[in-house]
């Protein structure tokens, strides 16, 4: 199995090649797709002759779905060109390589959730604008999350339109009866007759999607119950100012609060990929979207991969929600260990969170009471980061050349990633041979499992 970590700004975008099956997991942000992913996938398709057996959209946040929409828009442009060329009409080729063909998409579209999907964006945008008036860092992050979801809703609707039968005719959720993609019994999904790759959906469960459905409908149908703008503004006035520093509060008190994760993230489509190894055993990869630790554990338990109180060691764990402090806690890091931890983050929103990295490192390199009890915990492991300060410095240089000034946002991202890199480098220095680090410099990172 080969996993390519593609540049995705603050989002996710991974290409998984498992024998005869290829999967694109999310598409990242629009700019990163256009500048990096588009060319890579086009060349990959030309060189290999392969198609994308599955494009898997974990959830509707813009940093996951926007690149997928651009892939579909690129496909439309090439299809228009082919049609005109076949009919003798003059038409210039699109100014980018032909994207790979998409055979199927898994995506819990808004139209499957609520009929009033277009109106949700307006409500979210209003909430984001109100929250933005606060000086409270947590509320500002929540505003950014709401704004991101609001921006992603039109993109999600366009994805549904593009894959419809009268346009690109790409099957949606075919393996789920064209219904919502979620845990349904103990099914094992195979995408090709000649493939040994087994896919199990470990999240979301039906209850998570029902919570999300009610969440949208409450906001639309009963704004006061969900928190009217006036009530929210009054609350902001009472709670303005920075959050007090957590004096006397441990890392474990600060991490993994499920209530702080947005409903769309909690409804992330999460997968367990398993493929037999030629040498014996099974390659296991956990794809987590922006899901929460407790839900990942529940999904693994549901499929018999995790006994009560026991742990699980896998080949690859894609760290959930870019290493956010809300989605991972110490119990999860101790129970689920991996040879390779993949982190898709560029410093935006202070992801990956330094406390999360500390807990992760503790589970493999820490003192006895923080170490994972998994037998494999003492083995060497690698942390993969699909960004770096080197990569962001190049982006900053390009921004300066174009705008004549520095990007404040990039400076913030660079500052956080410097702290991340320093933390990881120190851990590596104190544990020679135990920890390896891989980060994006120029070409996308490729992991052979």
Beta strands, then each sheet from edge to edge (+ up, - down):
strand 1: 2-5
strand 2: 14-18
strand 3: 21-25
strand 4: 54-56
strand 5: 104-106
strand 6: 171-172
strand 7: 198-203
strand 8: 270-276
strand 9: 282-287
strand 10: 312-318
strand 11: 336-343
strand 12: 381-385
strand 13: 435-439
strand 14: 445-448
sheet 1: 6+ 5+ 4+ 3+ 2- 1+ 14-
sheet 2: 7+ 8- 9+ 10+ 11+ 12+ 13+
end
